Amino acid sequence: MEIEEVVDRGGLEAYLKGLPPEEGLLTARRVSHRAAMRVAPFGLRFFAQRPNAVQRELTALPMLMALSYSGVAALYPTPEYDRASAYAAATAA
């Protein structure tokens, strides 16, 4: 199966299970980061339109920082991050 053939959750799970474990984990991280980046404009707009969110400092900056950190962690994981994500993957399976 090729990544271009993935159209739903089941297809993604099948694709990831068909990859070697280390490559599957890295691909899952990249897919999750990309999904978060795709919905970020909706979240940013939601918080920008709510005065209470601005008062609580739920602005674009913390959201973009979190997305940036997760993107870097997906590409350059630390050993601790590797252990945590491997544990999460094992308990989710």
Beta strands, then each sheet from edge to edge (+ up, - down):
end
